[in-house]
Amino acid sequence: QAIENQLKICGYKSSVDVVALYLARQGLRSIPSLSQFRRLRYLWINNNKIQDLTFLIKNYYLTELYLNNNELTDVSGALKHLRSLQILFLHNNELKKLGKTVKELKGMISLQTLNLFQNPLAYDPDYRLYVIYFLPSVQLLDRKLVTERERETALHLYNPKKAWVMQSIAFGKRVDTSLGTMVGSSRDTPPPRRPVTPSGHEFGNNTNKVPFEDPEDAVLVRATTRSLMEFSSVDWNKVATCQERRLKNKEEEPLEKLTVQFR
């Protein structure tokens, strides 16, 4: 009945024409399938008592979905097909499992705005960094912009090996933290391990087949070795010219060579 009322208010003549549907604040506990609205893009179901989202299984074109202020305890299997979604409000529900919820949203490559606050999962101490790392497309999380600093911290926390490689290469970019240092802490993540180079191993020596214990160490060592740059300079004012050498008018001074290495 709530759906029919909305169709009458908006003057829709055919379900195919429906692109927006407002069902907020109706006291709804369940909603029938919305598969007939194949072009539906904007859907408001906030401020109801919804506990199940199976009615969304065919609405692939949704770009904005407002599910806040309901009684949702799990969204597994109900949202992952919504790959065009850009705005998703899930705050003030009963979602408890952070990993399970984020896994459901991973396929949403266009998701830019996400609200998950006022759910039990938001009280996890690493909640915000976890979401930022595993949902990199999100730019506005819980009404707060995601900063570059937060992205770097999340990378150190959940992928220290990749962070170590990025710091090592750097390509002239300023690195705020020292090589191999992790920012923040993780309950289960050990500190980054330095690659172990086999004794006698030399890059460029095609006859040397000494294996690495960990194949990824070979990639890391090669990346950091190639990124090393060296510049040398000499004070040419202290170097005698050919004419000065012949006339011996200028006393020879020890040649000073300055060499700088950096990554």
Rosetta blueprint (number, residue, H / E / L):
1 Q L
2 A H
3 I H
4 E H
5 N H
6 Q H
7 L H
8 K H
9 I H
10 C H
11 G L
12 Y L
13 K L
14 S L
15 S H
16 V H
17 D H
18 V L
19 V L
20 A E
21 L E
22 Y E
23 L L
24 A L
25 R L
26 Q L
27 G L
28 L L
29 R L
30 S L
31 I L
32 P L
33 S L
34 L L
35 S L
36 Q L
37 F L
38 R L
39 R L
40 L L
41 R L
42 Y E
43 L E
44 W E
45 I L
46 N L
47 N L
48 N L
49 K L
50 I L
51 Q L
52 D L
53 L L
54 T H
55 F H
56 L H
57 I L
58 K L
59 N L
60 Y L
61 Y L
62 L L
63 T L
64 E E
65 L E
66 Y E
67 L L
68 N L
69 N L
70 N L
71 E L
72 L L
73 T L
74 D L
75 V L
76 S L
77 G L
78 A L
79 L L
80 K L
81 H L
82 L L
83 R L
84 S L
85 L L
86 Q L
87 I E
88 L E
89 F E
90 L L
91 H L
92 N L
93 N L
94 E L
95 L L
96 K L
97 K L
98 L H
99 G H
100 K H
101 T H
102 V H
103 K H
104 E H
105 L H
106 K L
107 G L
108 M L
109 I L
110 S L
111 L L
112 Q L
113 T E
114 L E
115 N E
116 L L
117 F L
118 Q L
119 N L
120 P H
121 L H
122 A H
123 Y H
124 D L
125 P L
126 D L
127 Y H
128 R H
129 L H
130 Y H
131 V H
132 I H
133 Y H
134 F H
135 L L
136 P L
137 S L
138 V L
139 Q L
140 L E
141 L E
142 D L
143 R L
144 K E
145 L E
146 V L
147 T L
148 E H
149 R H
150 E H
151 R H
152 E H
153 T H
154 A H
155 L H
156 H H
157 L H
158 Y H
159 N L
160 P H
161 K H
162 K H
163 A H
164 W H
165 V H
166 M H
167 Q H
168 S H
169 I H
170 A L
171 F L
172 G L
173 K L
174 R L
175 V L
176 D L
177 T L
178 S L
179 L L
180 G L
181 T L
182 M L
183 V L
184 G L
185 S L
186 S L
187 R L
188 D L
189 T L
190 P L
191 P L
192 P L
193 R L
194 R L
195 P L
196 V L
197 T L
198 P L
199 S L
200 G L
201 H L
202 E L
203 F L
204 G L
205 N L
206 N L
207 T L
208 N L
209 K L
210 V L
211 P L
212 F L
213 E L
214 D L
215 P H
216 E H
217 D H
218 A H
219 V H
220 L H
221 V H
222 R H
223 A H
224 T H
225 T H
226 R H
227 S L
228 L L
229 M E
230 E E
231 F E
232 S E
233 S E
234 V E
235 D L
236 W H
237 N H
238 K H
239 V L
240 A L
241 T L
242 C H
243 Q H
244 E H
245 R H
246 R H
247 L H
248 K L
249 N L
250 K L
251 E L
252 E L
253 E L
254 P L
255 L L
256 E L
257 K E
258 L E
259 T E
260 V E
261 Q E
262 F E
263 R L
